[in-house]
Amino acid sequence: MHAGFEAYLKENMQLPDDEFRLMCSFAVERKLQRKQVLLREGEICRFKIFVCKGLIRTYRTREDGTEHIIQFSPENFWVTEPDSLHNSTPSRYYIDVLEDSEIIFWTKSDFDFLYEQVPRLKYFTERLISRNVTLGRDRIFSTISSTPEEKYDEFVQIYPTVFVRVPLHMIASYLGISLKTLTRVRHAQLKR
């Protein structure tokens, strides 16, 4: 099992060795190539992913093809499309790989089985969901109330390692601002 994942679990869940081994026995490790698509709009999501190395994004497109990035998932982030996964409904989102990555994933049925066998996993997942709901609400509030400068500062705080790893147009997409505005904000920040 990937050493980064083992360290993450030990730090965040304090799993006993037997439960760690059980969780790993259902895990599938994969190396992914940049630009690989993991989920397309219209497909049903059937997995939960942990990013050991690399960078993945979740996004949605408008009818005109404009992309709106919902989430970046660097190392030690979890990725899924929860509505599609839990309700077996077609996804409205895409998930793809921005740089060569190493992941661990579980199918929904395997993860459901692990919930029953590893009570700490269910508790930990509930905490992650709660944190993600809070982050989502904070992001909505920021989108409707923050200046471009405040959005930029929040992005750098939330994703300190991502900024130098993705093109500016993707950051502008995530922030919901134009590339021109992002360039102006960055230039002003560098002058400070």
C-alpha positions as CSV (number, residue, x, y, z in Angstrom):
1,M,0.0,0.0,0.0
2,H,1.2,3.5,-0.8
3,A,3.2,4.9,2.2
4,G,1.4,8.3,1.9
5,F,-2.0,6.7,2.3
6,E,-0.8,4.7,5.3
7,A,0.6,7.8,7.0
8,Y,-2.7,9.7,6.2
9,L,-4.8,7.0,7.8
10,K,-2.6,6.7,10.9
11,E,-2.7,10.4,11.4
12,N,-6.4,10.9,10.8
13,M,-8.1,7.7,11.9
14,Q,-5.8,5.8,14.3
15,L,-6.9,2.5,12.7
16,P,-5.8,-0.7,14.4
17,D,-3.6,-2.9,12.1
18,D,-6.3,-5.4,11.4
19,E,-8.7,-2.7,10.2
20,F,-6.0,-1.1,8.2
21,R,-5.2,-4.4,6.5
22,L,-8.9,-5.0,5.8
23,M,-9.3,-1.5,4.2
24,C,-6.2,-2.1,2.1
25,S,-7.4,-5.5,1.0
26,F,-10.3,-3.8,-0.9
27,A,-8.2,-0.9,-2.3
28,V,-7.0,-0.8,-5.9
29,E,-3.9,1.2,-6.6
30,R,-3.5,2.9,-10.0
31,K,-1.1,5.2,-11.8
32,L,-2.9,7.7,-14.0
33,Q,-1.7,9.7,-17.0
34,R,-2.2,13.4,-17.4
35,K,-5.5,14.2,-19.2
36,Q,-7.0,10.8,-18.3
37,V,-10.7,11.1,-17.8
38,L,-12.1,9.2,-14.7
39,L,-15.7,10.3,-15.0
40,R,-17.7,11.9,-17.8
41,E,-20.9,13.8,-17.6
42,G,-23.7,11.3,-18.0
43,E,-21.8,8.3,-16.5
44,I,-22.6,6.9,-13.1
45,C,-19.8,7.3,-10.6
46,R,-18.9,4.0,-9.0
47,F,-15.8,4.8,-6.9
48,K,-14.2,6.8,-4.1
49,I,-10.6,7.9,-4.8
50,F,-7.8,8.9,-2.5
51,V,-5.0,10.9,-4.2
52,C,-1.6,9.7,-3.1
53,K,0.4,11.8,-5.7
54,G,-0.6,14.2,-8.4
55,L,-3.6,16.4,-9.1
56,I,-7.2,15.8,-10.2
57,R,-10.0,18.2,-10.9
58,T,-13.8,18.0,-10.8
59,Y,-15.6,20.4,-13.2
60,R,-18.8,21.0,-15.0
61,T,-19.4,22.5,-18.5
62,R,-22.0,24.9,-19.8
63,E,-23.8,24.3,-23.1
64,D,-21.3,26.6,-24.8
65,G,-18.4,24.4,-23.6
66,T,-17.2,26.8,-20.8
67,E,-15.6,24.9,-17.9
68,H,-16.3,25.7,-14.3
69,I,-14.0,23.9,-11.9
70,I,-15.6,22.9,-8.7
71,Q,-12.6,21.3,-6.9
72,F,-8.9,20.6,-7.2
73,S,-7.8,17.4,-5.5
74,P,-4.0,17.3,-4.8
75,E,-2.3,14.8,-2.6
76,N,-4.2,13.6,0.5
77,F,-7.6,14.7,-0.9
78,W,-10.6,12.4,-1.6
79,V,-12.4,12.6,-4.9
80,T,-15.9,11.3,-5.9
81,E,-19.1,12.6,-7.3
82,P,-21.3,11.9,-4.3
83,D,-24.8,12.4,-5.8
84,S,-24.0,10.1,-8.7
85,L,-22.3,7.6,-6.4
86,H,-25.0,7.3,-3.8
87,N,-28.0,7.6,-6.0
88,S,-26.7,5.7,-9.1
89,T,-27.7,8.7,-11.2
90,P,-25.8,10.1,-14.2
91,S,-23.2,12.6,-13.2
92,R,-23.4,16.2,-14.2
93,Y,-19.6,16.5,-13.6
94,Y,-16.3,15.4,-15.1
95,I,-13.4,14.2,-13.1
96,D,-10.0,14.2,-14.9
97,V,-6.3,14.1,-14.2
98,L,-4.2,17.3,-14.4
99,E,-0.8,15.7,-13.9
100,D,0.5,12.2,-13.7
101,S,-1.0,10.8,-10.5
102,E,-1.1,7.8,-8.2
103,I,-4.4,7.0,-6.6
104,I,-6.1,4.4,-4.5
105,F,-9.8,3.7,-5.1
106,W,-12.7,1.6,-3.8
107,T,-15.9,0.6,-5.4
108,K,-19.1,1.8,-3.8
109,S,-20.0,-1.8,-2.7
110,D,-16.6,-2.4,-1.2
111,F,-16.7,0.9,0.7
112,D,-20.2,0.2,2.0
113,F,-18.9,-3.2,3.2
114,L,-16.0,-1.5,4.9
115,Y,-18.4,0.9,6.7
116,E,-20.0,-2.1,8.4
117,Q,-16.6,-3.7,9.3
118,V,-14.6,-0.5,10.3
119,P,-16.8,1.8,12.4
120,R,-14.0,4.4,12.5
121,L,-14.2,4.7,8.8
122,K,-17.9,5.6,8.9
123,Y,-17.2,8.2,11.6
124,F,-14.3,9.6,9.7
125,T,-16.3,9.8,6.5
126,E,-19.1,11.6,8.2
127,R,-16.5,14.2,9.5
128,L,-15.2,14.6,5.9
129,I,-18.7,15.1,4.6
130,S,-19.4,17.7,7.3
131,R,-16.2,19.5,6.5
132,N,-16.9,19.5,2.8
133,V,-20.4,20.8,3.3
134,T,-18.9,23.7,5.4
135,L,-16.3,24.4,2.7
136,G,-19.0,24.3,0.0
137,R,-21.1,26.8,1.9
138,D,-18.0,29.0,2.6
139,R,-17.2,28.9,-1.1
140,I,-20.8,29.9,-2.1
141,F,-20.6,32.8,0.3
142,S,-17.3,33.8,-1.0
143,T,-18.5,33.6,-4.6
144,I,-21.5,35.9,-3.9
145,S,-19.8,38.3,-1.5
146,S,-16.0,38.5,-1.9
147,T,-13.9,40.7,-4.1
148,P,-11.7,39.1,-6.7
149,E,-8.7,39.9,-4.4
150,E,-10.4,38.1,-1.5
151,K,-11.2,35.1,-3.7
152,Y,-7.6,34.9,-4.8
153,D,-6.3,35.0,-1.2
154,E,-8.7,32.3,-0.1
155,F,-7.6,30.1,-3.0
156,V,-4.0,30.5,-2.1
157,Q,-4.8,29.6,1.5
158,I,-6.9,26.5,0.6
159,Y,-4.7,25.2,-2.2
160,P,-1.2,26.5,-1.4
161,T,0.5,23.9,-3.6
162,V,-1.9,24.0,-6.5
163,F,-1.3,27.6,-7.7
164,V,2.0,26.8,-9.4
165,R,0.7,23.5,-10.8
166,V,-2.2,24.6,-13.0
167,P,-2.6,27.2,-15.8
168,L,-4.1,30.6,-14.7
169,H,-7.3,30.0,-16.8
170,M,-8.1,27.1,-14.5
171,I,-7.7,29.1,-11.4
172,A,-9.9,31.9,-13.0
173,S,-12.5,29.2,-13.7
174,Y,-12.4,28.0,-10.1
175,L,-12.7,31.5,-8.8
176,G,-15.5,32.5,-11.2
177,I,-13.6,35.5,-12.5
178,S,-12.1,36.3,-15.9
179,L,-8.5,35.6,-16.7
180,K,-7.9,39.3,-17.2
181,T,-9.2,40.0,-13.6
182,L,-7.0,37.2,-12.2
183,T,-3.9,38.6,-14.0
184,R,-4.6,42.1,-12.6
185,V,-5.1,40.7,-9.0
186,R,-2.0,38.6,-9.2
187,H,0.0,41.6,-10.5
188,A,-1.2,43.8,-7.6
189,Q,-0.5,41.0,-5.1
190,L,3.1,40.7,-6.3
191,K,3.6,44.4,-5.9
192,R,2.7,44.2,-2.2
